[in-house]
């Protein structure tokens, strides 16, 4: 009978019956009962009540029963940590069992029980198993070290398990070596700074020896480890490549890609004149071609990796164009990827073949694929100059089909061909103009307007054509409006007498009737240029344009080198290096609503629509004020004059390496009640950057951009632009850790990039943060003493008046000052944007450069960050 019978029982009092069966004297009955328990557990029933009874069944020689009990234990140990300790003795015993299968089973289960209390008991058994005579036990123990490190890293380091793991790399058994490498790689990932895999020629030799004999997943771990090694010279690199090359003929595609990664990396060190270099290139092509005969999902992964390889070394696959031709039954995602690689491999030798194929694709039924095929024809014309004429005639044939989306794509690519080969193919303009009425997509309309403006002197009715676009000017997209404005100005400079009225009309539409700042700016510039110096206008607007480059979508070289190191991983499919920034939705605690002085930081921010009420007296404030703190207010009044809020120097928030060449540095400032984020964007890539936008994740104080990120002109390579982004505090709220953490996403035409930064809290100190004296006194008394925090501000040589002035510049107000036994005492208040008040007492001894700061607040979590603000303001 099959095991399905264990899943069919629905008796009442089932747990009670199982309990009795588990405690039976008969071994067979016990085994059946454990199977029923596992079956119930599998379908989601809670059988944790049977924990002690199941654990008692561990004391058995029956391997099958032991496996079942261990399975139960792994599942319930976390919810029953105290009970799980009962099993420790059995583990210790099982780790010394004569049967290696039982020893390995015990150590594997120990690693899967993620309970802190038990881990220290497992160290001794694990140490024995790492030095076990049987390789099966050693390889299982190696993986257990990585699991234990995940639960308690310090314990693993203190017990010396990492050194034992390193010794296992020299083990005689290849599977032990592979698992040791896997475990060390896993640990090294969570501790990037630690040099755990200290590879040298001797250890590399051992890894390469193990490579031939271990399982396919073991080979992948070893190959990935080899990829991180830096050979000392080209001879060592060649020797490693020779020993890795046989892996290219492996049946597992993951092994093949890992081997390709190692070879691609080490080829960098080989001289191109070597015979071996040419041989290696030839050997790399067949395995990559073989990957394309797998199922579509695997093909897609292979194609994404091949895309990177072809950009780095197109010569590997230059003779293999035919395998990238699209099959009728390929899914769309495979078709589009193949198309991309075809263009990358296009050359004078194969262009006729490619064009015939692309023309065929342009008559398919799949709209997305047809569009991409038409674009591909244009890209071929730009890439292979000798084929340009054939490409243009192919595009004209496609325009004659009158299929709307084909015509529009063709016009977009012909515009690029004109820019690459000026004064060569302008004879086709008449054909393009015939299709003006059918254009409804912004990109195609903008391309057509550019062509009319650029070649206005060759088109008799250019003014009529542009006028027809002008009729619906306000309904057009920004892209079309900007293009139309420039085209009409070009037309005016070429035919001034006939088009004066037209140019005035478009300038007035762009400057007076439009609310788009980019369009208005460009309109005003043209207007002033034309009215002050038409000759200069001609030189600017009709200047000779640089020819466009061949491939505009190549991955930036530094990023490409980085991605080559990730071949065979998810990064190679996304074409993005791993972890480029924090995810935008952090799992943080949502906050509730707040009263005036805050009810602890969990209620730091209001819900939607919250506004902070004005200062109101806390309960019991009407009572007459006694002496003590009261008399300090009979002394000097508030001191200080405005000296401007402190602004920290700019630091790099997003390095170019992590953002495909975009570097962002910045700081925060508060001027006359307005908060701003002052940014410098630098383009360190090879392509122009445009279409910038910014978004903040929810944060502790609701900081959000008050306006879009305005970068008025595209950012050219090696160019920087300074921007001041206004901020407000009406965004969504979520408590962050640390409290002043801000997660930011910046988008441009290349990608979306994430980074996080810490903002100084003083940008949130508001201008009306000066508390009335009586109110200060009563509030100080009212806030419980446990909410008071004390800090030391060291190395500050200012006197009390200078301190007071400096702090007032950043909205920390001195309410009173007095001198006690030679010490100056400043009593100060400040208020955050969300209505939380912070009260301070600052003690200054004239001869002592250390100040004592006492802070009292209903939300004590804020105090640490207020102290940091004090420290920064006073020391700068």
VEXDO-775899 format. One record per residue (C-alpha): residue in one letter; x, y, z. Coordinates in steps of 0.2 Angstrom, whole numbers, padded with zeros to 4 digits, always signed. Each point is the difference from the previous one (the first is absolute). Last residue first. Layout:
REM residues N
aXYZ/...
END
This chain:
REM residues 876
x+0159+0372+0059/x+0002-0008+0018/x-0016+0008+0008/x-0012-0005-0015/x+0006-0018-0001/x+0000-0003+0019/x-0017+0008+0002/x-0007-0010-0015/x+0007-0017+0007/x-0008+0005+0017/x-0017+0002-0009/x+0003-0017-0008/x+0003-0009+0017/x-0015+0009+0008/x-0013-0005-0013/x-0003-0017+0008/x-0005+0009+0016/x-0017+0005-0007/x-0008+0010+0014/x+0017+0010+0000/x+0013+0005+0012/x+0018+0003-0005/x+0015+0003+0011/x+0016+0006-0009/x+0017+0001+0010/x+0013+0010-0009/x+0019-0005-0002/x+0013+0013-0004/x+0002+0004+0019/x+0007+0017+0005/x-0016+0010-0002/x-0012-0014+0007/x-0015-0002-0011/x-0016-0009+0005/x-0014-0002-0013/x-0017-0004+0006/x-0012-0005-0014/x-0019-0002-0003/x-0006-0009-0016/x-0018+0003-0006/x-0009-0011-0013/x-0011+0009-0012/x+0003-0010-0016/x+0013+0013-0007/x+0010-0002+0016/x+0000+0013+0014/x+0015+0007+0009/x+0003+0006+0018/x+0015+0007+0010/x+0006+0003+0017/x+0018+0005+0000/x+0011-0002+0016/x+0017+0009+0002/x+0011-0008+0013/x+0009+0011+0012/x-0009-0006+0016/x-0017+0002-0009/x-0002+0013-0014/x-0016+0002-0009/x-0008+0000-0017/x-0018+0000-0006/x-0011-0005-0015/x+0014-0004-0012/x-0007-0005-0016/x+0006-0015-0012/x-0006+0006-0017/x+0016-0004-0009/x+0006+0019+0000/x-0005-0001+0019/x+0013-0013+0003/x+0014+0011-0006/x-0006+0015+0010/x-0002-0010+0016/x+0017-0008-0002/x+0009+0017-0003/x-0009+0007+0015/x+0005-0015+0011/x+0019+0000-0005/x+0006-0011-0014/x+0015-0013+0002/x-0009-0016-0005/x+0011-0016+0001/x-0014-0011+0008/x-0019+0001+0000/x-0005-0013+0014/x-0017-0007+0001/x-0014-0002+0013/x-0017-0007-0003/x-0016+0004+0009/x-0016-0010-0003/x+0003-0010+0016/x-0003+0016+0009/x-0018+0001-0005/x-0005+0016-0011/x-0011+0011+0011/x+0014+0009+0009/x+0008+0005-0016/x-0018+0004-0007/x-0004+0012+0015/x+0017+0009-0002/x-0001+0002-0019/x-0018+0006+0001/x+0005+0013+0012/x+0014+0006-0011/x-0010+0000-0016/x+0007-0012-0013/x+0010+0005-0015/x-0002-0013-0014/x-0009+0012-0012/x+0013-0001-0014/x-0001-0019-0001/x+0014-0013+0003/x-0002-0013-0014/x+0016+0004-0009/x+0008-0002+0017/x-0002-0019-0001/x+0014-0003-0012/x-0005-0011-0014/x+0007-0018-0001/x+0002-0008-0018/x-0007-0014-0010/x+0002-0005-0018/x-0010-0007-0014/x+0002+0001-0019/x-0013-0001-0014/x+0007-0002-0018/x+0007+0007-0015/x-0012+0015-0005/x+0001+0006+0018/x-0008-0005+0017/x+0006+0004+0018/x-0007-0010+0015/x+0004+0006+0017/x-0001-0008+0017/x+0002+0012+0015/x+0006-0005+0017/x-0002+0013+0014/x-0008-0013+0012/x+0014-0013-0002/x-0010-0011-0003/x-0016+0008-0008/x-0017+0003+0007/x-0012+0002-0014/x-0009+0016-0006/x-0007+0005-0017/x+0004+0017-0006/x-0005+0017+0007/x+0018+0005+0006/x+0005+0011-0015/x+0015+0000-0011/x+0007+0012-0013/x+0013-0008-0012/x+0016+0011-0002/x+0009-0005-0016/x+0018+0000-0005/x+0005-0007-0017/x+0015-0010-0005/x+0007-0005-0017/x+0012-0014-0004/x-0012-0007-0013/x-0014+0011-0004/x-0015+0003+0012/x-0016+0004-0010/x-0006+0018+0003/x-0012+0007+0013/x+0004-0012+0014/x-0016+0003+0011/x-0003-0013+0013/x-0019+0002+0003/x-0006+0012+0014/x-0004-0001+0019/x+0011-0016+0001/x-0005-0010+0016/x+0005-0001+0018/x-0014-0008+0010/x+0010+0000+0017/x+0004-0018+0003/x+0001-0005-0019/x-0010-0006-0014/x+0011-0003-0015/x+0005+0015-0010/x-0002+0002-0019/x+0011+0009-0013/x-0001+0003-0019/x+0012+0003-0013/x-0005-0002-0019/x+0018+0003-0006/x+0017-0008-0001/x+0012+0000-0015/x+0011-0015-0002/x+0018-0004+0004/x-0002-0001+0019/x+0007+0012+0013/x-0015+0012+0000/x+0000+0010+0016/x-0015+0005+0010/x+0003+0013+0014/x-0014+0001+0013/x-0006+0013+0013/x-0015-0008+0009/x-0011+0015+0006/x-0010+0005+0015/x-0009+0017+0000/x-0003+0009+0017/x+0012+0014-0004/x+0014-0011-0006/x+0001-0018+0005/x+0014-0011-0008/x+0003-0018-0005/x+0016-0007-0009/x+0005-0008-0017/x+0009-0012-0011/x-0007-0010-0014/x+0011-0009-0013/x-0008-0008-0015/x+0012-0012-0010/x-0011-0015+0000/x-0006+0003+0018/x+0010-0010+0012/x+0017+0004-0008/x-0005+0018-0001/x-0001+0002+0019/x-0017+0004+0008/x+0001+0011+0016/x+0016+0009-0003/x+0002+0014+0014/x-0005+0018-0001/x+0006+0011+0015/x-0012+0002+0014/x-0011+0015+0001/x-0002+0010+0016/x-0014+0012+0001/x+0003+0019-0002/x+0007+0012+0013/x-0016+0007+0009/x+0003+0008+0016/x+0001-0007+0017/x-0006+0001+0018/x-0017-0003+0008/x-0003+0010+0016/x+0013+0002+0014/x-0005-0005+0018/x-0017-0001+0008/x-0003-0016-0010/x+0013-0010+0011/x-0011+0003+0015/x-0013-0013-0005/x+0012-0015-0001/x+0001+0000+0019/x-0014+0012+0006/x-0018-0005-0002/x-0012+0003-0015/x-0018+0002+0005/x-0011-0014-0007/x-0008+0003-0017/x+0012-0012-0009/x-0008-0015+0008/x-0004-0008-0017/x+0011+0006-0014/x-0002+0018-0006/x-0003+0002-0019/x+0012+0004-0013/x-0008+0001-0017/x-0008-0016-0007/x+0010-0011-0012/x-0010-0004-0016/x-0005-0017-0005/x-0009-0003-0016/x+0007-0017-0003/x+0006-0009+0016/x+0011+0011+0011/x+0018-0003+0003/x+0010-0004+0015/x-0013-0012+0007/x+0012-0015+0001/x+0013+0014+0006/x-0007+0002+0017/x-0017+0009+0004/x+0005+0017-0009/x+0001+0017+0008/x-0016+0006-0009/x-0009-0017-0002/x+0004-0013-0013/x-0009-0012-0012/x+0007-0018-0004/x+0016-0006-0008/x+0002-0014-0012/x+0015-0011+0005/x+0013-0004-0014/x+0002-0013-0013/x+0009+0011-0013/x-0009+0003-0016/x+0012+0008-0013/x+0012-0015+0000/x+0018+0006+0006/x+0013+0002-0014/x+0009-0008-0014/x-0001-0017+0007/x+0006-0011-0014/x+0007+0007-0016/x-0013+0004-0013/x-0002-0009-0017/x-0016-0008+0007/x+0005-0017-0007/x+0018+0002+0004/x-0004+0006+0018/x-0010-0016+0002/x+0015-0010-0001/x+0009-0010-0014/x+0012+0014-0004/x+0003+0011+0015/x+0018+0005-0003/x-0005+0005-0018/x-0012+0012+0009/x+0015+0010+0008/x+0009+0001-0017/x-0016+0006-0008/x-0003+0013+0014/x+0018+0007-0003/x-0003+0000-0019/x-0018+0009+0000/x-0012-0012-0008/x-0003+0003-0018/x-0017+0008-0005/x+0006+0014-0011/x+0010-0011-0012/x+0006+0009-0015/x+0003+0018+0006/x-0010+0015-0006/x+0009+0012-0011/x+0003+0017+0008/x-0012+0014-0005/x+0005+0015-0011/x-0007+0015+0008/x-0017+0006-0007/x-0007+0005+0017/x+0016+0008+0008/x+0008+0008-0016/x-0016+0006-0006/x-0005+0008+0016/x+0017+0008+0001/x-0004+0008-0017/x-0018+0004+0006/x+0007+0011+0014/x-0011+0008+0013/x-0018-0004-0006/x+0004-0018-0006/x+0011-0004+0015/x-0013+0007+0012/x-0015-0010-0007/x+0011-0016-0002/x+0005+0001+0019/x-0018+0005+0005/x-0008-0015-0010/x+0014-0012+0008/x-0004+0005+0017/x-0019-0001-0003/x+0001-0017-0007/x+0010-0006+0015/x-0011+0008+0013/x-0016-0008-0007/x-0015+0012+0004/x-0002+0005-0018/x-0011+0015-0006/x+0013+0014+0001/x+0016-0007-0004/x-0003-0015-0012/x-0016+0006-0008/x+0008+0018-0002/x+0016-0007-0008/x-0011-0012-0011/x-0010+0015-0007/x+0014+0012-0002/x+0009-0014-0010/x-0015-0002-0012/x-0002+0018-0003/x+0018+0002-0005/x-0001-0015-0012/x+0001+0007-0017/x+0014+0013+0001/x+0012-0010+0012/x+0002-0015-0011/x+0015-0010+0008/x+0000+0009+0017/x-0019-0001+0000/x+0000-0019-0004/x+0013-0003+0014/x-0011+0009+0012/x-0015-0010-0006/x+0010-0016+0003/x+0005+0005+0017/x-0017+0003+0006/x-0007-0015-0008/x+0013-0011+0009/x-0004+0007+0017/x-0019-0002-0003/x+0002-0018-0006/x+0011-0006+0015/x-0012+0010+0011/x-0015-0011-0006/x-0013+0009-0012/x-0017+0006+0005/x+0006+0018+0003/x+0007+0001-0018/x-0015-0006-0009/x+0000+0012-0014/x+0019+0001+0000/x+0002-0017-0008/x-0008+0006-0016/x+0011+0016+0001/x+0015-0011-0001/x-0006-0008-0017/x-0006+0017-0007/x+0017+0008+0004/x+0010-0015-0008/x-0010+0002-0016/x+0015+0000-0012/x+0011-0012+0010/x+0018+0001-0004/x+0003+0016+0010/x-0009-0008+0015/x+0012-0014+0001/x+0003+0000+0019/x-0017+0007+0004/x-0010-0013-0010/x+0011-0014+0006/x-0002+0006+0018/x-0019+0001-0002/x+0000-0018-0007/x+0010-0006+0015/x-0011+0009+0013/x-0016-0008-0009/x+0008-0017+0001/x+0005+0001+0019/x-0017+0008+0004/x-0010-0014-0008/x-0015+0005-0012/x+0008+0001-0017/x-0012-0004-0014/x-0002+0018-0006/x+0019+0002-0004/x+0001-0015-0011/x+0003+0009-0016/x+0014+0010+0008/x+0010-0016+0002/x+0000-0004-0019/x+0005+0018-0003/x+0015-0001+0012/x+0007-0016-0009/x+0012+0011-0010/x+0009+0005+0016/x+0010-0015-0001/x+0018+0007+0000/x+0000+0017+0006/x+0004-0005+0018/x+0004-0019+0004/x-0001-0003+0018/x-0013+0013+0004/x-0010-0004-0015/x+0001-0019+0005/x-0007+0005+0017/x-0015+0009-0008/x-0002-0015-0010/x-0002-0010+0016/x-0015+0010+0006/x-0008+0000-0017/x+0001-0019-0001/x-0008-0002+0017/x-0015+0011-0005/x-0002-0009-0017/x+0000-0017+0008/x-0013+0005+0013/x-0012+0006-0013/x+0001-0013-0013/x+0002+0010-0016/x+0009-0015-0009/x+0009+0014-0010/x+0009+0005+0017/x+0008-0018+0000/x+0007+0002-0018/x+0007+0017+0006/x+0008-0009+0015/x+0008-0013-0012/x+0007+0014-0011/x+0007+0008+0015/x+0008-0016+0006/x+0008-0004-0017/x+0008+0018-0001/x+0007-0002+0018/x+0008-0017-0003/x+0017+0007-0003/x-0001+0010+0015/x-0002-0015+0012/x-0006+0007+0017/x-0011+0014-0005/x-0009-0010-0013/x-0001-0015+0012/x-0008+0010+0013/x-0013+0006-0013/x-0004-0018-0004/x-0001-0004+0019/x-0013+0013+0002/x-0011-0008-0013/x+0002-0017+0009/x-0004+0008+0017/x-0016+0007-0006/x-0004-0017-0008/x+0003-0009+0016/x-0011+0011+0010/x-0014-0001-0013/x+0000-0020-0001/x-0008-0003-0017/x+0016-0002-0010/x+0004+0011-0016/x+0015+0008+0008/x+0008-0017+0004/x+0002-0003-0018/x+0009+0016-0003/x+0011-0004+0015/x+0005-0017-0008/x+0005+0008-0016/x+0010+0013+0009/x+0009-0012+0010/x+0006-0011-0015/x+0006+0015-0009/x+0009+0007+0016/x+0010-0016+0002/x+0018+0005-0006/x-0003+0019+0003/x-0004-0003+0018/x-0015-0004+0011/x+0005-0009+0016/x-0008+0014+0012/x-0015+0001-0012/x-0003-0019+0001/x+0002+0001+0019/x-0014+0012+0002/x-0011-0010-0011/x+0003-0016+0010/x-0006+0009+0016/x-0016+0006-0009/x-0004-0017-0006/x+0004-0009+0016/x-0012+0012+0010/x-0013-0002-0014/x-0001-0019+0002/x+0009-0010-0015/x-0013-0010-0011/x+0004+0009-0016/x+0019-0002+0003/x+0011+0016+0001/x+0017+0000-0007/x+0013+0000+0014/x+0007-0017-0005/x+0004+0007-0017/x+0012+0013+0006/x+0013-0012+0006/x+0015+0006-0009/x+0003+0015+0011/x-0004-0010+0016/x+0017+0002+0009/x+0005+0016-0010/x-0013+0010+0009/x+0011+0000+0016/x-0007+0012+0013/x-0017+0005-0008/x-0002-0018-0006/x+0003-0007+0018/x-0013+0011+0007/x-0013-0004-0013/x+0005-0019+0002/x-0005+0001+0019/x-0017+0007-0005/x-0001-0013-0014/x+0004-0014+0012/x-0014+0005+0012/x-0012+0002-0014/x+0005-0017-0007/x-0003-0008+0017/x-0018+0007+0001/x-0003-0005-0018/x+0005-0019+0002/x+0018-0005-0005/x+0008+0002-0018/x+0007+0017+0004/x+0012-0007+0013/x+0008-0010-0014/x+0006+0016-0009/x+0008+0006+0016/x+0009-0017+0002/x+0006+0001-0019/x+0007+0018+0001/x+0012-0001+0015/x+0012-0012-0008/x+0004+0011-0015/x+0004+0015+0012/x+0011-0012+0010/x+0010-0005-0016/x+0003+0018-0005/x+0007+0004+0018/x+0010-0016-0001/x+0009+0006-0015/x+0006+0015+0010/x+0000+0017-0009/x-0016+0005+0010/x+0011+0000+0016/x-0009-0008+0014/x-0004+0009+0016/x-0018+0005-0005/x-0003-0018-0005/x+0000-0004+0018/x-0017+0009+0003/x-0009-0008-0016/x+0007-0017+0005/x-0006+0001+0018/x-0018+0006-0006/x+0000-0013-0014/x+0003-0014+0013/x-0015+0007+0011/x-0011+0000-0016/x+0004-0018-0004/x-0002-0006+0018/x-0017+0009+0000/x-0005-0008-0017/x+0002-0018+0007/x+0006-0012-0014/x+0018+0004+0002/x+0010+0004-0016/x+0006+0017+0006/x+0007-0009+0016/x+0015-0006-0011/x+0006+0018-0001/x+0003+0002+0019/x+0017-0009+0000/x+0007+0010-0016/x-0007+0016+0007/x+0009-0003+0017/x+0017-0002-0010/x-0003+0015-0010/x-0003+0011+0015/x+0016-0007+0008/x+0010+0004-0015/x-0008+0017-0002/x+0006+0006+0017/x-0004+0000+0019/x-0018-0007-0003/x-0014+0010+0009/x-0013-0011+0008/x-0018+0004+0001/x-0005-0010-0015/x+0008-0015+0008/x-0013+0001+0014/x-0014-0001-0013/x+0008-0015-0008/x+0001-0009+0017/x-0018+0003+0004/x-0005-0005-0017/x+0010-0016+0000/x-0008-0005+0017/x-0017+0003-0009/x+0005-0012-0014/x+0007-0013+0012/x+0018-0002+0004/x+0014-0009-0009/x+0008+0012-0013/x-0002+0016+0010/x+0010-0008+0015/x+0016+0001-0009/x-0004+0018-0005/x-0004+0004+0018/x+0017-0008+0006/x+0009+0011-0013/x-0008+0015+0006/x+0005-0003+0018/x+0018-0001-0006/x-0001+0015-0011/x-0007+0011+0014/x-0018+0003+0005/x-0004+0008+0017/x-0018-0004+0000/x-0004+0007+0017/x+0006+0018-0003/x-0013+0009+0011/x-0006+0016-0008/x-0015-0007-0009/x-0007-0008+0016/x-0017-0007-0005/x+0006-0006-0017/x+0016-0007+0008/x-0011-0012+0010/x-0008-0006-0016/x+0017-0002-0008/x+0007-0009+0015/x-0014-0013+0000/x+0001-0002-0019/x+0019-0003+0000/x-0002-0012+0015/x-0014-0009-0010/x+0011-0001-0016/x+0015-0007+0010/x-0010-0013+0009/x-0007-0005-0016/x+0017-0002-0008/x+0007-0011+0014/x+0018+0001+0005/x-0003+0016+0010/x+0011+0016-0003/x-0015+0011-0001/x-0005-0009+0017/x+0014+0010+0009/x-0010+0017-0004/x-0015-0008+0008/x+0010-0004+0016/x+0006+0018+0000/x-0018+0006-0001/x-0005-0012+0014/x+0012+0008+0013/x-0012+0000+0014/x+0000+0019+0002/x-0004+0003-0019/x-0015-0012+0001/x-0006+0008+0016/x+0001+0017-0007/x-0010-0004-0016/x-0015-0007+0010/x-0015-0005-0011/x+0008+0003-0017/x+0016-0007+0006/x-0009-0016+0005/x-0006-0002-0017/x+0017+0002-0008/x+0007-0012+0013/x-0013-0013-0005/x+0006+0001-0018/x+0017-0007+0005/x-0008-0013+0012/x-0009-0008-0015/x+0016-0001-0010/x+0009-0007+0015/x-0013-0014+0004/x+0000-0006-0018/x+0019+0001+0000/x+0001-0014+0014/x+0015+0002+0012/x-0009+0014+0009/x+0010+0016+0003/x-0014+0012-0003/x-0012-0013+0009/x+0010+0002+0016/x-0001+0019+0000/x-0018-0001-0004/x-0003-0011+0015/x+0009+0012+0011/x-0008+0016-0006/x-0018-0007+0001/x-0003+0005+0018/x+0004+0018-0004/x-0014+0000-0014/x-0014-0006+0011/x-0006+0016+0009/x+0001+0010-0017/x-0012-0011-0009/x+0001-0002-0019/x-0001-0019-0001/x+0006-0003-0018/x+0018-0002+0005/x-0003-0013+0013/x-0011-0009-0012/x+0015-0002-0012/x+0012-0005+0014/x-0012-0014+0006/x-0003-0006-0018/x+0019+0000-0003/x+0003-0011+0015/x-0015-0011-0004/x+0007-0003-0018/x+0018-0003+0007/x-0007-0015+0010/x+0012-0003+0016/x-0010+0013+0009/x+0010+0014+0008/x-0010+0015-0007/x-0015-0010+0005/x+0005+0001+0019/x+0002+0019-0001/x-0017+0002-0010/x-0008-0012+0013/x+0006+0011+0014/x-0007+0016-0009/x-0017-0007-0002/x-0007+0007+0017/x+0006+0017-0005/x-0014+0000-0013/x-0012+0001+0014/x+0006+0017+0006/x+0000+0006-0019/x-0018-0005-0003/x-0005+0012-0015/x+0017-0001-0008/x+0002-0018+0003/x-0016-0004-0009/x+0005-0003-0018/x+0017-0006+0002/x-0005-0013+0014/x-0014-0007-0011/x+0013-0004-0014/x+0012-0007+0013/x-0014-0012+0006/x-0003-0005-0018/x+0019-0003-0003/x+0001-0010+0016/x-0014-0011-0005/x+0008-0004-0016/x+0017-0004+0008/x-0007-0012+0012/x+0013-0001+0014/x-0012+0009+0012/x+0001+0013+0014/x-0008+0014-0010/x-0017-0007+0005/x+0000+0010+0016/x+0001+0016-0011/x-0017-0005-0007/x-0008-0001+0017/x+0008+0016+0006/x-0007+0010-0015/x-0017-0007-0001/x-0009+0017+0004/x+0009+0006-0016/x-0012-0009-0011/x-0008+0015-0008/x-0008-0005-0016/x+0008+0007-0016/x-0002-0014-0013/x+0018-0005+0003/x-0001+0000+0019/x-0015-0012-0001/x+0011-0012-0011/x+0015+0002+0012/x-0011-0005+0015/x-0007-0015-0010/x+0017-0005-0005/x+0005+0001+0019/x-0014-0011+0004/x+0004-0013-0013/x+0018-0001+0007/x-0006-0002+0018/x-0012-0014-0005/x+0015-0009-0009/x+0011+0002+0015/x-0013-0008+0012/x+0002+0007+0018/x-0013+0014-0003/x+0004+0018+0005/x-0003+0007-0017/x-0016-0010-0001/x-0007+0008+0015/x+0004+0017-0005/x-0007-0003-0017/x-0017-0005+0008/x+0000+0016+0010/x+0004+0011-0015/x-0014-0009-0010/x-0013+0004+0013/x-0013-0002-0013/x+0005-0010-0016/x+0003+0009-0016/x+0013-0012-0007/x+0004+0001-0019/x+0018+0007-0001/x+0009-0015+0007/x-0009-0012-0013/x+0009+0009-0014/x+0016-0009+0005/x-0004-0013-0013/x-0006-0018+0004/
END
